Amino acid sequence: MDERLRKALTNVTERQSGRNIVDAHRVDSASVAGDTATIVLTPPVAGNADFETLRPLIETAVTAIKGINRARVIMTAHREQPQKQAHAQPPRPAAKAVHKPARRIIAVASGKGGVGKSTVAANLAVALARDGMKVGLLDADIYGPSAPRLFGITDAPGLRKTDAGVQPITAHGVKLVSIGFVIKPGAPVVWRGPMVQGAIRQFMTDTDWGDLDVLILDMPPGTGDAQLAIAQDLPVDGAVIVSTPQDLALDDARKAIGMFEQTHIPILGIVENMSSFICPHCGGNSDIFGHGGAKDEAERLGVAFLGEIPLHPQLRTSSDEGTPAALGDSPVARAFLKAAKAALEAAELASKPAPEIIFG
Ligand SMILES: Nc1ncnc2c1ncn2[C@@H]1O[C@H](COP(=O)(O)OP(=O)(O)OP(=O)(O)O)[C@@H](O)[C@H]1O
């Protein structure tokens, strides 16, 4: 834990125990990125959290530190047993408590909406399924679920629960769970952060996924508290960041990378979407949003570049029709397969334990 934060947080007292939140083992992690501090709290062992009372106290204490202008205070849904030493905690304690339904879990994220994150997530899933993997997709974009549309199941009767758990809906070889199967299309989902986190956790643990090789997690766009809490809460092996080539989108992609690094989740690589425009009439290429920005950025940041997906009107129409482009045999389908395989390989590598060095 950052020492300055630790010191500031010892001035915040929780009502329930009368102790400061550090000594009461309420601080799960506290870190600083730029001028923003992120403090993750665990709920108390018993009784209701006085979270809403603590939040402003923590914000005041932390932003009093020179150089820190913003504080994000998040509470995990899960309570670990109190640690002996607050500063000797593992980086992602809550995530370990969640049952992992797949050998590998890959989060697909973006720094902002509209860059094609869900399109890429769906197509990576379909590409891997076509390649013989057992694949699931959890649509965690709870505020704007797109899996029903992308997989062409907008009139699904809703999710059924049996003794084995929530039954996912299978389309194009992918087992799907989405809030979009539960609520009416277009209905607003007005949930607060911890509720979203709880719902996604429930989807992950209560679904009868069977024996999956890969679970793709379509994250909500952005890098706010909800995204951070989800990343922190689930046993994710690594993250794929989707970006368009413009500078502004790349700024946001950098933020998304920072968020995952903060939660110690490996970045598997960047996918550049809407890379160049392929004219459906003449087949010619034009770089409307620029080209190669994500590749350069990946190099600068030292993360892998997983591939580029062109901007193609057919990609939008096939998405709207519920037949993902990865199903075909086009250059776009091949690009998705290449990116999917590279991401999975990176996830395998990231999950390998570091070799043990034995000193003789
Ligand atoms: N490479 C592409 N070529 C053409 N259209 C695309 C491409 N990628 C995505 N689109 C279209 O752009 C729109 C936004 O895509 P998508 O919903 O996947 O974005 P998103 O980043 O998940 O957005 P949000 O998270 O805000 O829902 C959709 O209409 C989709 O069909």
The ligand as a Gaussian input file, in Angstrom:
#p B3LYP/6-31G(d) Opt

LIG

0 1
 N      -14.737000      -2.794000     -37.979000
 C      -15.970000      -2.323000     -38.080000
 N      -16.493000      -1.975000     -39.279000
 C      -17.754000      -1.461000     -39.383000
 N      -18.569000      -1.270000     -38.344000
 C      -18.112000      -1.601000     -37.132000
 C      -16.796000      -2.153000     -36.913000
 N      -16.642000      -2.384000     -35.601000
 C      -17.786000      -2.024000     -34.994000
 N      -18.667000      -1.550000     -35.907000
 C      -20.016000      -1.006000     -35.650000
 O      -19.856000       0.084000     -34.736000
 C      -20.930000       0.113000     -33.799000
 C      -20.369000       0.064000     -32.381000
 O      -19.801000      -1.212000     -32.177000
 P      -19.888000      -1.946000     -30.757000
 O      -21.285000      -1.952000     -30.233000
 O      -19.190000      -3.238000     -30.898000
 O      -19.012000      -0.921000     -29.931000
 P      -18.675000      -0.920000     -28.379000
 O      -17.289000      -0.373000     -28.266000
 O      -18.942000      -2.243000     -27.792000
 O      -19.681000       0.139000     -27.884000
 P      -20.438000       0.192000     -26.472000
 O      -19.538000      -0.465000     -25.497000
 O      -20.654000       1.648000     -26.279000
 O      -21.675000      -0.620000     -26.695000
 C      -21.834000      -1.067000     -34.162000
 O      -22.858000      -0.601000     -34.984000
 C      -20.923000      -2.008000     -34.934000
 O      -21.619000      -2.812000     -35.858000

